Each structure stands twice: as C-alpha cells, then as structure tokens.
Amino acid sequence: MRMHISSPFIFFLLFSIAVPASAGMSDSELKGRMIDSYFYTGEGESWQEFKHFKELSAVTDEQLHRVLMEIYREAEDKLQTLTPDTEEWNYNLGLVDGVIRWLPKFKGIPVKDFLLAYATSEEKHRHTRQAAIRSYLRVADAEETKDVLLRFLAGDRRGVDPLSVYEHAAETYDHTPPEDEAKRRAIIAALMVAAAREEGKIGFVEVDRILAMRSDTYRRSHERLAMLEHHSLEPPTKNLYTDADLKAALAESRNYRSHTSVNTNAAMLQAIDFNEERPADDAETWGGKLVIPSQEAMLAPRGVQPEIAEPQVRSGRWRVASLGGLAVVVTAFVLFILHRKAGGK
C-alpha cells in the first residue's frame, strides 16, 4: 500500500534532524534554509508551519523578521529588472508573497503599516497585493478592519479583485475569536455596505452568500430583498452558480412573513468607531446576532432551483407508474397462460 506523507511532516522531520546545527545560525544560513525549505510549501501549510520553523531553527522573532525583510528587499529589487511572467520573475514574486504571508505571525513586531502600504500601492502586483490585504486583516483591530474593507470594497477598487477581498474578509471573520465581537461586527457591517454598492451580479451573489450565513438579521432584511430583486433583473451570467443561487435566495427572501432591517449606508458606517463600546441596540443595525457558519453549511450544494427538482419528481413518478403498469400486464399474461394450461387438462 502506498503511504502519503504530507509536506508539513517532511518539513518537520528535516528540521528535527537539523536542530543541533540550527542554534545560533547566522542570518545568511537562516535565509538559505528558509528559501530552500519553506517557500516551496503550499499556502495553507506555510501558515501552519511558522511556529515549527521558529522553534526548530532556534531563532528569535527579531532575527526571523530581519531575514524575511532581507529576502523581500532582494526579491523586490530583482522583480524590477526581470521580464514579467518569466520563470525567474515568478520565482521572485513567490518569495515576496511568502514573506507577506508570514509577517502577521510576529506578535511583538509592528507590521501593519508595511502591509497596508503594500496593499494600497498600485505599483505592486495584484497577487501580492491580495496577500497583503489578507495578512493585514489578520492583524488589524476592529476599526482598522472596517476602514480597509471600506477602502477596497466601497471605494477605489483599482488593481484589486473584490471577490478575493470578500473571501479574505469571510476567512478573517471565521478565525476571529467570538470574544472579539467588535471585529466580527466590523467585517459584517463593511460587507453589507459593499453588497449595497456591488454593481455586478456575480460579486453581489458572492458577498450575499457570505453575509447570509453569518447574520440572520441580514438574511431576513428588507435591504437584502431589495438588492436581490434588483440584481434578478440583470441578464444571465456565464457563472455556473450565480443565477441559480440568486434565484434560490430571492425565493427564500420573498417567503419570510416579516423582515428585519440593516444599515448599508457607507457614510454612517465610516462615522462609527468599532474600537469604542457600542450601544446594545446598535448591534441590530449592523448585523444583529452573529454566528460562525458550520462546515456543513459552507459545503452545502449551491444553486438548487425548485423547478429543477420538480421534473425529477415527475420523472420518478412516471417510472413508478410505468413499472406498476408493466407488472399488471405481466401478471395478467401469467394468469392467462396458467388458465389455458388448466383448461387443457
């Protein structure tokens, strides 16, 4: 039987063997080890491996951060001289991306200013800008989170894919501890404003899906129903799920006997400081009771339309009726044969 060994395990094993030689390593040796052993792992794995790397390589946060920024500067300098989309260019872009993804792990070293400056720089590549937004959201407080989401979703979107920002916002929300409700509410509030400003059907359906799974108040709101009605009038898309998701969401929203109300006003949201204590009744306006969706909910089938299910039901009934009719014919034929045999005796 073939055994699958994950890259984190290999990574851990290699560094376990190398531990005695790791203590007190120089910056140049640490840089070599990082580039050789870390920057080729997957995105999700790299995030989990930070702690193992730091412990097994026996280095401080200060040295690790210093070496990371050296890798970043060298890779950025090379990118300016290389032809885009060549193998070497992609390699150096990957180094920059890897550095940006690790920076939020440094608890005592300020990295927010660097990440925000990178995320807002239109000179940087869109892929690494997206990584910077994701990393910034991990370390931002509630008010900073609100501001950056409004900036990229309700302001100037040049060079930034809003669908990716929606995904990063949802991921940040799901990984924010329940006790930090201010940050979770700031994310929901910013996404509700973004939903109201979303011009495209695909983008709206994506942010609507994220919101509806995390705020029942939004899910049942007048504002959501109005937005669903508006986007339902747009021409069909080429996306596999968008139109079916929208139709199912609209049917659900229309069926509610009563509707709640939420705030989608960007100016009012901008005037609020989520780092300050908010009145109890203010929560309902900005999403009400918040929840973290279950794994089953996030993996649930998308785009199920009522009219698709109905023909399948009719088809099933037709098959049952056909089989029943066939059984009657066969039974009658068997009885006829038996009757003839009995009569011939």
CORKABEL-V270294 format. One record per backbone hydrogen bond with DSSP energy under -1.0 kcal/mol. CO is the residue of the C=O (numbers start at 1). NH is the residue of the N-H. If there is no record, write none. Layout:
# CORKABEL-V270294
co=(CO	CO)
nh=(NH	NH)
This chain:
# CORKABEL-V270294
co=(6	7	8	9	10	11	12	13	14	19	19	22	26	27	28	29	30	31	32	33	34	34	38	42	43	44	45	49	50	51	52	53	54	60	61	62	63	64	65	66	67	68	69	70	71	72	73	74	75	76	78	83	86	87	88	89	90	91	92	93	94	95	96	97	98	99	102	103	105	111	112	113	114	115	116	121	125	126	127	128	129	130	131	132	133	134	135	136	141	142	143	144	145	146	147	148	149	150	157	161	162	163	164	165	166	167	168	169	170	171	173	177	179	180	181	182	183	184	185	186	187	188	189	190	191	192	193	200	201	202	203	204	205	206	207	208	209	211	211	214	215	216	218	220	221	222	223	224	225	226	227	228	230	231	241	242	243	244	245	246	247	248	249	250	251	260	265	266	267	269	273	279	280	282	283	284	285	294	295	305	305	306	309	310	311	312	313	314	315	316	317	318	319	320	321	322	323	324	325	326	327	328	329	330	331	332	333	334	335	336	337	338	339	340)
nh=(10	11	12	13	14	15	16	17	18	22	23	25	30	31	32	33	34	35	36	37	38	39	41	46	47	48	49	53	54	55	56	57	59	64	65	66	67	68	69	70	71	72	73	74	75	76	77	78	79	80	81	86	90	91	92	93	94	95	96	97	98	99	100	101	102	103	105	106	107	115	116	117	118	119	120	124	129	130	131	132	133	134	135	136	137	138	139	140	145	146	147	148	149	150	151	152	153	154	160	165	166	167	168	169	170	171	172	173	174	175	176	180	181	184	185	186	187	188	189	190	191	192	193	194	195	196	197	204	205	206	207	208	209	210	211	212	213	214	215	291	219	220	221	260	225	226	227	228	229	230	231	232	233	234	245	246	247	248	249	250	251	252	253	254	255	222	269	270	271	272	276	282	283	286	288	287	263	298	299	308	309	310	313	314	315	316	317	318	319	320	321	322	323	324	325	326	327	328	329	330	331	332	333	334	335	336	337	338	339	340	341	342	343	344)
